[in-house]
Amino acid sequence: MQTITLKVEGMSCNHCVNSIEGALKEIGASGNVSLPNKSVTISFDEKKLNEAAIKEAIEDQGYDVV
Ligand SMILES: [Cu+2]
């Protein structure tokens, strides 16, 4: 299991939190959004997923990984 923290622009409310955490769940990762820090901490199995796939899942929801 690997844990990374990404800075994400555009998250402002609970809807954003749910979109991102839901999208991560769909690809098999576990995400935890911090609105004050504008960051998402993600735990995932590095044998099944990689950072690029995670960034893509977040960006598909309309947010920018910086
Ligand atoms: Cu929102």
N, CA, C, O and the ligand as a Tripos MOL2 file, in Angstrom:
@<TRIPOS>MOLECULE
protein
  265   263    67     0     0
PROTEIN
NO_CHARGES

@<TRIPOS>ATOM
      1 N           0.8470   -1.2000    0.0000 N.3       1 MET1
      2 CA          0.0000    0.0000    0.0000 C.3       1 MET1
      3 C           0.8770    1.2420    0.0000 C.2       1 MET1
      4 O           1.8580    1.3360    0.7370 O.2       1 MET1
      5 N           0.5010    2.1800   -0.8380 N.am      2 GLN2
      6 CA          1.2680    3.4180   -0.9470 C.3       2 GLN2
      7 C           0.3410    4.5980   -0.6580 C.2       2 GLN2
      8 O          -0.8400    4.5650   -1.0030 O.2       2 GLN2
      9 N           0.8760    5.6290   -0.0290 N.am      3 THR3
     10 CA          0.0820    6.8220    0.2580 C.3       3 THR3
     11 C           0.7700    8.0390   -0.3390 C.2       3 THR3
     12 O           1.9640    8.2590   -0.1380 O.2       3 THR3
     13 N          -0.0100    8.8290   -1.0810 N.am      4 ILE4
     14 CA          0.5290   10.0670   -1.6450 C.3       4 ILE4
     15 C          -0.4200   11.2170   -1.3220 C.2       4 ILE4
     16 O          -1.6050   11.0070   -1.0650 O.2       4 ILE4
     17 N           0.1150   12.4240   -1.3400 N.am      5 THR5
     18 CA         -0.7300   13.6050   -1.1760 C.3       5 THR5
     19 C          -0.5420   14.4890   -2.3990 C.2       5 THR5
     20 O           0.5810   14.8400   -2.7620 O.2       5 THR5
     21 N          -1.6610   14.8470   -3.0320 N.am      6 LEU6
     22 CA         -1.6250   15.7010   -4.2130 C.3       6 LEU6
     23 C          -2.2880   17.0300   -3.9120 C.2       6 LEU6
     24 O          -3.2810   17.0870   -3.1870 O.2       6 LEU6
     25 N          -1.7390   18.0980   -4.4680 N.am      7 LYS7
     26 CA         -2.3890   19.4100   -4.4020 C.3       7 LYS7
     27 C          -3.4000   19.4880   -5.5310 C.2       7 LYS7
     28 O          -3.0780   19.2030   -6.6850 O.2       7 LYS7
     29 N          -4.6170   19.8750   -5.1970 N.am      8 VAL8
     30 CA         -5.6820   19.9170   -6.2060 C.3       8 VAL8
     31 C          -6.3860   21.2730   -6.1580 C.2       8 VAL8
     32 O          -6.8360   21.7230   -5.1040 O.2       8 VAL8
     33 N          -6.4680   21.9080   -7.3210 N.am      9 GLU9
     34 CA         -7.1400   23.2060   -7.4230 C.3       9 GLU9
     35 C          -8.6020   23.0210   -7.8000 C.2       9 GLU9
     36 O          -8.9470   22.1060   -8.5470 O.2       9 GLU9
     37 N          -9.4610   23.8980   -7.2790 N.am     10 GLY10
     38 CA        -10.8540   23.9450   -7.7050 C.3      10 GLY10
     39 C         -11.8410   23.3040   -6.7540 C.2      10 GLY10
     40 O         -13.0470   23.3330   -6.9960 O.2      10 GLY10
     41 N         -11.3370   22.7210   -5.6660 N.am     11 MET11
     42 CA        -12.2480   22.0990   -4.6960 C.3      11 MET11
     43 C         -12.7430   23.1730   -3.7250 C.2      11 MET11
     44 O         -11.9490   23.9000   -3.1280 O.2      11 MET11
     45 N         -14.0790   23.2620   -3.5770 N.am     12 SER12
     46 CA        -14.5810   24.3330   -2.7230 C.3      12 SER12
     47 C         -15.6350   23.9060   -1.7160 C.2      12 SER12
     48 O         -15.8640   24.6110   -0.7330 O.2      12 SER12
     49 N         -16.2760   22.7770   -1.9350 N.am     13 CYS13
     50 CA        -17.3680   22.4170   -1.0310 C.3      13 CYS13
     51 C         -17.4930   20.9090   -0.9140 C.2      13 CYS13
     52 O         -16.6910   20.1510   -1.4600 O.2      13 CYS13
     53 N         -18.5120   20.4990   -0.1920 N.am     14 ASN14
     54 CA        -18.7140   19.0820    0.0660 C.3      14 ASN14
     55 C         -18.9940   18.2770   -1.1970 C.2      14 ASN14
     56 O         -18.6650   17.0940   -1.2900 O.2      14 ASN14
     57 N         -19.6090   18.9460   -2.1600 N.am     15 HIS15
     58 CA        -19.8630   18.2750   -3.4300 C.3      15 HIS15
     59 C         -18.5380   17.8620   -4.0830 C.2      15 HIS15
     60 O         -18.4010   16.7510   -4.5950 O.2      15 HIS15
     61 N         -17.5860   18.7660   -4.0520 N.am     16 CYS16
     62 CA        -16.2640   18.4760   -4.6200 C.3      16 CYS16
     63 C         -15.6090   17.3010   -3.8870 C.2      16 CYS16
     64 O         -15.0250   16.4080   -4.5000 O.2      16 CYS16
     65 N         -15.7240   17.3330   -2.5710 N.am     17 VAL17
     66 CA        -15.1490   16.2580   -1.7580 C.3      17 VAL17
     67 C         -15.7470   14.9280   -2.1810 C.2      17 VAL17
     68 O         -15.0270   13.9500   -2.3850 O.2      17 VAL17
     69 N         -17.0800   14.8960   -2.3130 N.am     18 ASN18
     70 CA        -17.7520   13.6430   -2.6780 C.3      18 ASN18
     71 C         -17.3820   13.1840   -4.0860 C.2      18 ASN18
     72 O         -17.1870   11.9910   -4.3200 O.2      18 ASN18
     73 N         -17.2850   14.1340   -5.0320 N.am     19 SER19
     74 CA        -16.9250   13.7700   -6.4050 C.3      19 SER19
     75 C         -15.5590   13.1150   -6.4410 C.2      19 SER19
     76 O         -15.3670   12.0670   -7.0570 O.2      19 SER19
     77 N         -14.6170   13.7520   -5.7680 N.am     20 ILE20
     78 CA        -13.2430   13.2500   -5.8340 C.3      20 ILE20
     79 C         -13.1010   11.9400   -5.0600 C.2      20 ILE20
     80 O         -12.5200   10.9760   -5.5580 O.2      20 ILE20
     81 N         -13.6310   11.9160   -3.8460 N.am     21 GLU21
     82 CA        -13.5010   10.6860   -3.0630 C.3      21 GLU21
     83 C         -14.2500    9.5360   -3.7350 C.2      21 GLU21
     84 O         -13.8030    8.3900   -3.6840 O.2      21 GLU21
     85 N         -15.4040    9.8430   -4.3720 N.am     22 GLY22
     86 CA        -16.1630    8.8080   -5.0750 C.3      22 GLY22
     87 C         -15.4240    8.2850   -6.2940 C.2      22 GLY22
     88 O         -15.4180    7.0830   -6.5600 O.2      22 GLY22
     89 N         -14.7970    9.2030   -7.0400 N.am     23 ALA23
     90 CA        -14.0520    8.7980   -8.2380 C.3      23 ALA23
     91 C         -12.8660    7.9170   -7.8620 C.2      23 ALA23
     92 O         -12.5420    6.9590   -8.5640 O.2      23 ALA23
     93 N         -12.2280    8.2490   -6.7550 N.am     24 LEU24
     94 CA        -11.0740    7.4530   -6.3240 C.3      24 LEU24
     95 C         -11.5260    6.0600   -5.8760 C.2      24 LEU24
     96 O         -10.8670    5.0560   -6.1430 O.2      24 LEU24
     97 N         -12.6470    6.0320   -5.2020 N.am     25 LYS25
     98 CA        -13.1930    4.7460   -4.7610 C.3      25 LYS25
     99 C         -13.4850    3.8500   -5.9630 C.2      25 LYS25
    100 O         -13.2440    2.6430   -5.9330 O.2      25 LYS25
    101 N         -14.0120    4.4720   -7.0260 N.am     26 GLU26
    102 CA        -14.3600    3.7120   -8.2270 C.3      26 GLU26
    103 C         -13.1580    3.0250   -8.8610 C.2      26 GLU26
    104 O         -13.2880    1.9400   -9.4270 O.2      26 GLU26
    105 N         -11.9940    3.6500   -8.7690 N.am     27 ILE27
    106 CA        -10.8140    3.0060   -9.3560 C.3      27 ILE27
    107 C         -10.0760    2.1560   -8.3220 C.2      27 ILE27
    108 O          -9.0250    1.5910   -8.6240 O.2      27 ILE27
    109 N         -10.6150    2.0600   -7.1100 N.am     28 GLY28
    110 CA        -10.0420    1.1560   -6.1130 C.3      28 GLY28
    111 C          -9.0530    1.8010   -5.1610 C.2      28 GLY28
    112 O          -8.2910    1.1170   -4.4790 O.2      28 GLY28
    113 N          -9.0740    3.1510   -5.1210 N.am     29 ALA29
    114 CA         -8.1920    3.8560   -4.1910 C.3      29 ALA29
    115 C          -9.0270    4.4560   -3.0630 C.2      29 ALA29
    116 O         -10.2510    4.5490   -3.1550 O.2      29 ALA29
    117 N          -8.3500    4.8520   -2.0150 N.am     30 SER30
    118 CA         -9.0510    5.4740   -0.9040 C.3      30 SER30
    119 C          -8.5680    6.9110   -0.7600 C.2      30 SER30
    120 O          -7.3960    7.1480   -0.4700 O.2      30 SER30
    121 N          -9.4710    7.8700   -0.9640 N.am     31 GLY31
    122 CA         -9.0660    9.2760   -0.9430 C.3      31 GLY31
    123 C          -9.6370   10.0210    0.2330 C.2      31 GLY31
    124 O         -10.7330    9.7260    0.7080 O.2      31 GLY31
    125 N          -8.8750   10.9940    0.6990 N.am     32 ASN32
    126 CA         -9.3110   11.8390    1.8030 C.3      32 ASN32
    127 C          -8.9910   13.2880    1.4500 C.2      32 ASN32
    128 O          -7.8250   13.6770    1.3950 O.2      32 ASN32
    129 N         -10.0320   14.0820    1.2120 N.am     33 VAL33
    130 CA         -9.8390   15.4710    0.7820 C.3      33 VAL33
    131 C          -9.7090   16.3880    1.9830 C.2      33 VAL33
    132 O         -10.4580   16.2740    2.9540 O.2      33 VAL33
    133 N          -8.7440   17.3050    1.9050 N.am     34 SER34
    134 CA         -8.6680   18.4000    2.8670 C.3      34 SER34
    135 C          -8.9390   19.6980    2.1320 C.2      34 SER34
    136 O          -8.0940   20.1680    1.3690 O.2      34 SER34
    137 N         -10.1130   20.2870    2.3540 N.am     35 LEU35
    138 CA        -10.4200   21.5630    1.6950 C.3      35 LEU35
    139 C          -9.4860   22.6810    2.1420 C.2      35 LEU35
    140 O          -8.9880   23.4200    1.2930 O.2      35 LEU35
    141 N          -9.2250   22.8380    3.4530 N.am     36 PRO36
    142 CA         -8.3330   23.9340    3.8740 C.3      36 PRO36
    143 C          -6.9350   23.8350    3.2590 C.2      36 PRO36
    144 O          -6.3210   24.8540    2.9430 O.2      36 PRO36
    145 N          -6.4370   22.6220    3.0910 N.am     37 ASN37
    146 CA         -5.0910   22.4460    2.5300 C.3      37 ASN37
    147 C          -5.0990   22.3310    1.0160 C.2      37 ASN37
    148 O          -4.0380   22.2590    0.3960 O.2      37 ASN37
    149 N          -6.2910   22.3120    0.4070 N.am     38 LYS38
    150 CA         -6.4150   22.0830   -1.0410 C.3      38 LYS38
    151 C          -5.6090   20.8610   -1.4590 C.2      38 LYS38
    152 O          -4.8640   20.8880   -2.4390 O.2      38 LYS38
    153 N          -5.7770   19.7910   -0.6900 N.am     39 SER39
    154 CA         -5.0170   18.5940   -1.0040 C.3      39 SER39
    155 C          -5.8830   17.3500   -0.8610 C.2      39 SER39
    156 O          -6.9220   17.3540   -0.2010 O.2      39 SER39
    157 N          -5.4160   16.2920   -1.5000 N.am     40 VAL40
    158 CA         -6.0710   14.9920   -1.3830 C.3      40 VAL40
    159 C          -5.0000   13.9770   -1.0140 C.2      40 VAL40
    160 O          -3.9730   13.8670   -1.6840 O.2      40 VAL40
    161 N          -5.2510   13.2430    0.0490 N.am     41 THR41
    162 CA         -4.3570   12.1620    0.4330 C.3      41 THR41
    163 C          -4.9780   10.8590   -0.0350 C.2      41 THR41
    164 O          -6.1340   10.5600    0.2630 O.2      41 THR41
    165 N          -4.1920   10.0920   -0.7720 N.am     42 ILE42
    166 CA         -4.7220    8.8850   -1.4090 C.3      42 ILE42
    167 C          -3.8790    7.6760   -1.0320 C.2      42 ILE42
    168 O          -2.6510    7.6910   -1.1180 O.2      42 ILE42
    169 N          -4.5840    6.6280   -0.6120 N.am     43 SER43
    170 CA         -3.9260    5.3430   -0.3780 C.3      43 SER43
    171 C          -4.3480    4.3900   -1.4820 C.2      43 SER43
    172 O          -5.5220    4.3130   -1.8430 O.2      43 SER43
    173 N          -3.3710    3.6650   -2.0120 N.am     44 PHE44
    174 CA         -3.6940    2.7280   -3.0970 C.3      44 PHE44
    175 C          -2.6740    1.6020   -3.1470 C.2      44 PHE44
    176 O          -1.5630    1.6980   -2.6240 O.2      44 PHE44
    177 N          -3.1090    0.5210   -3.8060 N.am     45 ASP45
    178 CA         -2.2380   -0.6330   -4.0140 C.3      45 ASP45
    179 C          -1.3900   -0.3600   -5.2520 C.2      45 ASP45
    180 O          -1.9150   -0.2980   -6.3640 O.2      45 ASP45
    181 N          -0.0810   -0.1960   -5.0640 N.am     46 GLU46
    182 CA          0.7860    0.1870   -6.1840 C.3      46 GLU46
    183 C           0.9140   -0.9270   -7.2210 C.2      46 GLU46
    184 O           1.4520   -0.6940   -8.3040 O.2      46 GLU46
    185 N           0.4370   -2.1180   -6.9170 N.am     47 LYS47
    186 CA          0.4500   -3.1910   -7.9200 C.3      47 LYS47
    187 C          -0.7190   -3.0370   -8.8960 C.2      47 LYS47
    188 O          -0.6850   -3.5630  -10.0080 O.2      47 LYS47
    189 N          -1.7530   -2.3090   -8.4640 N.am     48 LYS48
    190 CA         -2.9460   -2.1820   -9.3100 C.3      48 LYS48
    191 C          -3.1060   -0.7870   -9.9010 C.2      48 LYS48
    192 O          -3.7430   -0.6210  -10.9410 O.2      48 LYS48
    193 N          -2.5370    0.2030   -9.2510 N.am     49 LEU49
    194 CA         -2.7410    1.5850   -9.6550 C.3      49 LEU49
    195 C          -1.4230    2.3280   -9.6330 C.2      49 LEU49
    196 O          -0.4550    1.8970   -9.0070 O.2      49 LEU49
    197 N          -1.4040    3.4580  -10.3300 N.am     50 ASN50
    198 CA         -0.2420    4.3240  -10.2330 C.3      50 ASN50
    199 C          -0.7110    5.7730  -10.1370 C.2      50 ASN50
    200 O          -1.8950    6.0830  -10.2690 O.2      50 ASN50
    201 N           0.2680    6.6440   -9.9030 N.am     51 GLU51
    202 CA         -0.0650    8.0500   -9.6720 C.3      51 GLU51
    203 C          -0.7580    8.6730  -10.8950 C.2      51 GLU51
    204 O          -1.6430    9.5150  -10.7420 O.2      51 GLU51
    205 N          -0.3600    8.2650  -12.0930 N.am     52 ALA52
    206 CA         -0.9580    8.8330  -13.3110 C.3      52 ALA52
    207 C          -2.4440    8.5090  -13.3840 C.2      52 ALA52
    208 O          -3.2480    9.3650  -13.7540 O.2      52 ALA52
    209 N          -2.8140    7.2840  -13.0350 N.am     53 ALA53
    210 CA         -4.2250    6.8750  -13.0770 C.3      53 ALA53
    211 C          -5.0330    7.6590  -12.0450 C.2      53 ALA53
    212 O          -6.1910    8.0070  -12.2780 O.2      53 ALA53
    213 N          -4.4140    7.9270  -10.9210 N.am     54 ILE54
    214 CA         -5.0960    8.6790   -9.8630 C.3      54 ILE54
    215 C          -5.3080   10.1310  -10.2810 C.2      54 ILE54
    216 O          -6.3880   10.6920  -10.0910 O.2      54 ILE54
    217 N          -4.2710   10.7300  -10.8500 N.am     55 LYS55
    218 CA         -4.3910   12.1140  -11.3410 C.3      55 LYS55
    219 C          -5.4910   12.2010  -12.3880 C.2      55 LYS55
    220 O          -6.2860   13.1410  -12.3950 O.2      55 LYS55
    221 N          -5.5280   11.2110  -13.2740 N.am     56 GLU56
    222 CA         -6.5190   11.2070  -14.3310 C.3      56 GLU56
    223 C          -7.9350   11.1310  -13.7510 C.2      56 GLU56
    224 O          -8.8370   11.8270  -14.2190 O.2      56 GLU56
    225 N          -8.1270   10.2930  -12.7400 N.am     57 ALA57
    226 CA         -9.4530   10.1520  -12.1230 C.3      57 ALA57
    227 C          -9.9010   11.4760  -11.5110 C.2      57 ALA57
    228 O         -11.0800   11.8240  -11.5790 O.2      57 ALA57
    229 N          -8.9710   12.2120  -10.9160 N.am     58 ILE58
    230 CA         -9.3140   13.5040  -10.3090 C.3      58 ILE58
    231 C          -9.5930   14.5340  -11.4040 C.2      58 ILE58
    232 O         -10.5510   15.3020  -11.3140 O.2      58 ILE58
    233 N          -8.7620   14.5430  -12.4200 N.am     59 GLU59
    234 CA         -8.9360   15.5240  -13.4960 C.3      59 GLU59
    235 C         -10.2150   15.2580  -14.3000 C.2      59 GLU59
    236 O         -10.8400   16.1870  -14.8100 O.2      59 GLU59
    237 N         -10.5950   13.9820  -14.4060 N.am     60 ASP60
    238 CA        -11.8550   13.6360  -15.0850 C.3      60 ASP60
    239 C         -13.0610   14.2480  -14.3760 C.2      60 ASP60
    240 O         -14.1060   14.4560  -14.9920 O.2      60 ASP60
    241 N         -12.9200   14.5290  -13.1070 N.am     61 GLN61
    242 CA        -14.0250   15.1600  -12.3530 C.3      61 GLN61
    243 C         -14.0340   16.6760  -12.5260 C.2      61 GLN61
    244 O         -14.9320   17.3550  -12.0290 O.2      61 GLN61
    245 N         -13.0370   17.2040  -13.2300 N.am     62 GLY62
    246 CA        -13.0080   18.6330  -13.5170 C.3      62 GLY62
    247 C         -12.1190   19.4530  -12.5960 C.2      62 GLY62
    248 O         -12.2660   20.6710  -12.5050 O.2      62 GLY62
    249 N         -11.2010   18.7850  -11.9160 N.am     63 TYR63
    250 CA        -10.2770   19.4900  -11.0190 C.3      63 TYR63
    251 C          -8.8580   19.4040  -11.5620 C.2      63 TYR63
    252 O          -8.5310   18.5160  -12.3500 O.2      63 TYR63
    253 N          -8.0270   20.3350  -11.1310 N.am     64 ASP64
    254 CA         -6.6510   20.3590  -11.6180 C.3      64 ASP64
    255 C          -5.6910   19.8810  -10.5410 C.2      64 ASP64
    256 O          -5.6480   20.4130   -9.4310 O.2      64 ASP64
    257 N          -4.9260   18.8650  -10.9030 N.am     65 VAL65
    258 CA         -3.8640   18.4180  -10.0210 C.3      65 VAL65
    259 C          -2.6430   19.2810  -10.3170 C.2      65 VAL65
    260 O          -2.1990   19.3430  -11.4640 O.2      65 VAL65
    261 N          -2.1010   19.9380   -9.3180 N.am     66 VAL66
    262 CA         -0.9840   20.8660   -9.5690 C.3      66 VAL66
    263 C           0.3420   20.3110   -9.0260 C.2      66 VAL66
    264 O           1.3810   20.9600   -9.1510 O.2      66 VAL66
    265 CU        -17.8770   21.8790   -4.6130 Cu       67 CU67
@<TRIPOS>BOND
     1     1     2 1
     2     2     3 1
     3     3     4 2
     4     3     5 am
     5     5     6 1
     6     6     7 1
     7     7     8 2
     8     7     9 am
     9     9    10 1
    10    10    11 1
    11    11    12 2
    12    11    13 am
    13    13    14 1
    14    14    15 1
    15    15    16 2
    16    15    17 am
    17    17    18 1
    18    18    19 1
    19    19    20 2
    20    19    21 am
    21    21    22 1
    22    22    23 1
    23    23    24 2
    24    23    25 am
    25    25    26 1
    26    26    27 1
    27    27    28 2
    28    27    29 am
    29    29    30 1
    30    30    31 1
    31    31    32 2
    32    31    33 am
    33    33    34 1
    34    34    35 1
    35    35    36 2
    36    35    37 am
    37    37    38 1
    38    38    39 1
    39    39    40 2
    40    39    41 am
    41    41    42 1
    42    42    43 1
    43    43    44 2
    44    43    45 am
    45    45    46 1
    46    46    47 1
    47    47    48 2
    48    47    49 am
    49    49    50 1
    50    50    51 1
    51    51    52 2
    52    51    53 am
    53    53    54 1
    54    54    55 1
    55    55    56 2
    56    55    57 am
    57    57    58 1
    58    58    59 1
    59    59    60 2
    60    59    61 am
    61    61    62 1
    62    62    63 1
    63    63    64 2
    64    63    65 am
    65    65    66 1
    66    66    67 1
    67    67    68 2
    68    67    69 am
    69    69    70 1
    70    70    71 1
    71    71    72 2
    72    71    73 am
    73    73    74 1
    74    74    75 1
    75    75    76 2
    76    75    77 am
    77    77    78 1
    78    78    79 1
    79    79    80 2
    80    79    81 am
    81    81    82 1
    82    82    83 1
    83    83    84 2
    84    83    85 am
    85    85    86 1
    86    86    87 1
    87    87    88 2
    88    87    89 am
    89    89    90 1
    90    90    91 1
    91    91    92 2
    92    91    93 am
    93    93    94 1
    94    94    95 1
    95    95    96 2
    96    95    97 am
    97    97    98 1
    98    98    99 1
    99    99   100 2
   100    99   101 am
   101   101   102 1
   102   102   103 1
   103   103   104 2
   104   103   105 am
   105   105   106 1
   106   106   107 1
   107   107   108 2
   108   107   109 am
   109   109   110 1
   110   110   111 1
   111   111   112 2
   112   111   113 am
   113   113   114 1
   114   114   115 1
   115   115   116 2
   116   115   117 am
   117   117   118 1
   118   118   119 1
   119   119   120 2
   120   119   121 am
   121   121   122 1
   122   122   123 1
   123   123   124 2
   124   123   125 am
   125   125   126 1
   126   126   127 1
   127   127   128 2
   128   127   129 am
   129   129   130 1
   130   130   131 1
   131   131   132 2
   132   131   133 am
   133   133   134 1
   134   134   135 1
   135   135   136 2
   136   135   137 am
   137   137   138 1
   138   138   139 1
   139   139   140 2
   140   139   141 am
   141   141   142 1
   142   142   143 1
   143   143   144 2
   144   143   145 am
   145   145   146 1
   146   146   147 1
   147   147   148 2
   148   147   149 am
   149   149   150 1
   150   150   151 1
   151   151   152 2
   152   151   153 am
   153   153   154 1
   154   154   155 1
   155   155   156 2
   156   155   157 am
   157   157   158 1
   158   158   159 1
   159   159   160 2
   160   159   161 am
   161   161   162 1
   162   162   163 1
   163   163   164 2
   164   163   165 am
   165   165   166 1
   166   166   167 1
   167   167   168 2
   168   167   169 am
   169   169   170 1
   170   170   171 1
   171   171   172 2
   172   171   173 am
   173   173   174 1
   174   174   175 1
   175   175   176 2
   176   175   177 am
   177   177   178 1
   178   178   179 1
   179   179   180 2
   180   179   181 am
   181   181   182 1
   182   182   183 1
   183   183   184 2
   184   183   185 am
   185   185   186 1
   186   186   187 1
   187   187   188 2
   188   187   189 am
   189   189   190 1
   190   190   191 1
   191   191   192 2
   192   191   193 am
   193   193   194 1
   194   194   195 1
   195   195   196 2
   196   195   197 am
   197   197   198 1
   198   198   199 1
   199   199   200 2
   200   199   201 am
   201   201   202 1
   202   202   203 1
   203   203   204 2
   204   203   205 am
   205   205   206 1
   206   206   207 1
   207   207   208 2
   208   207   209 am
   209   209   210 1
   210   210   211 1
   211   211   212 2
   212   211   213 am
   213   213   214 1
   214   214   215 1
   215   215   216 2
   216   215   217 am
   217   217   218 1
   218   218   219 1
   219   219   220 2
   220   219   221 am
   221   221   222 1
   222   222   223 1
   223   223   224 2
   224   223   225 am
   225   225   226 1
   226   226   227 1
   227   227   228 2
   228   227   229 am
   229   229   230 1
   230   230   231 1
   231   231   232 2
   232   231   233 am
   233   233   234 1
   234   234   235 1
   235   235   236 2
   236   235   237 am
   237   237   238 1
   238   238   239 1
   239   239   240 2
   240   239   241 am
   241   241   242 1
   242   242   243 1
   243   243   244 2
   244   243   245 am
   245   245   246 1
   246   246   247 1
   247   247   248 2
   248   247   249 am
   249   249   250 1
   250   250   251 1
   251   251   252 2
   252   251   253 am
   253   253   254 1
   254   254   255 1
   255   255   256 2
   256   255   257 am
   257   257   258 1
   258   258   259 1
   259   259   260 2
   260   259   261 am
   261   261   262 1
   262   262   263 1
   263   263   264 2
@<TRIPOS>SUBSTRUCTURE
     1 MET1         2 RESIDUE 1 A MET
     2 GLN2         6 RESIDUE 1 A GLN
     3 THR3        10 RESIDUE 1 A THR
     4 ILE4        14 RESIDUE 1 A ILE
     5 THR5        18 RESIDUE 1 A THR
     6 LEU6        22 RESIDUE 1 A LEU
     7 LYS7        26 RESIDUE 1 A LYS
     8 VAL8        30 RESIDUE 1 A VAL
     9 GLU9        34 RESIDUE 1 A GLU
    10 GLY10       38 RESIDUE 1 A GLY
    11 MET11       42 RESIDUE 1 A MET
    12 SER12       46 RESIDUE 1 A SER
    13 CYS13       50 RESIDUE 1 A CYS
    14 ASN14       54 RESIDUE 1 A ASN
    15 HIS15       58 RESIDUE 1 A HIS
    16 CYS16       62 RESIDUE 1 A CYS
    17 VAL17       66 RESIDUE 1 A VAL
    18 ASN18       70 RESIDUE 1 A ASN
    19 SER19       74 RESIDUE 1 A SER
    20 ILE20       78 RESIDUE 1 A ILE
    21 GLU21       82 RESIDUE 1 A GLU
    22 GLY22       86 RESIDUE 1 A GLY
    23 ALA23       90 RESIDUE 1 A ALA
    24 LEU24       94 RESIDUE 1 A LEU
    25 LYS25       98 RESIDUE 1 A LYS
    26 GLU26      102 RESIDUE 1 A GLU
    27 ILE27      106 RESIDUE 1 A ILE
    28 GLY28      110 RESIDUE 1 A GLY
    29 ALA29      114 RESIDUE 1 A ALA
    30 SER30      118 RESIDUE 1 A SER
    31 GLY31      122 RESIDUE 1 A GLY
    32 ASN32      126 RESIDUE 1 A ASN
    33 VAL33      130 RESIDUE 1 A VAL
    34 SER34      134 RESIDUE 1 A SER
    35 LEU35      138 RESIDUE 1 A LEU
    36 PRO36      142 RESIDUE 1 A PRO
    37 ASN37      146 RESIDUE 1 A ASN
    38 LYS38      150 RESIDUE 1 A LYS
    39 SER39      154 RESIDUE 1 A SER
    40 VAL40      158 RESIDUE 1 A VAL
    41 THR41      162 RESIDUE 1 A THR
    42 ILE42      166 RESIDUE 1 A ILE
    43 SER43      170 RESIDUE 1 A SER
    44 PHE44      174 RESIDUE 1 A PHE
    45 ASP45      178 RESIDUE 1 A ASP
    46 GLU46      182 RESIDUE 1 A GLU
    47 LYS47      186 RESIDUE 1 A LYS
    48 LYS48      190 RESIDUE 1 A LYS
    49 LEU49      194 RESIDUE 1 A LEU
    50 ASN50      198 RESIDUE 1 A ASN
    51 GLU51      202 RESIDUE 1 A GLU
    52 ALA52      206 RESIDUE 1 A ALA
    53 ALA53      210 RESIDUE 1 A ALA
    54 ILE54      214 RESIDUE 1 A ILE
    55 LYS55      218 RESIDUE 1 A LYS
    56 GLU56      222 RESIDUE 1 A GLU
    57 ALA57      226 RESIDUE 1 A ALA
    58 ILE58      230 RESIDUE 1 A ILE
    59 GLU59      234 RESIDUE 1 A GLU
    60 ASP60      238 RESIDUE 1 A ASP
    61 GLN61      242 RESIDUE 1 A GLN
    62 GLY62      246 RESIDUE 1 A GLY
    63 TYR63      250 RESIDUE 1 A TYR
    64 ASP64      254 RESIDUE 1 A ASP
    65 VAL65      258 RESIDUE 1 A VAL
    66 VAL66      262 RESIDUE 1 A VAL
    67 CU67       265 GROUP 0 **** ****
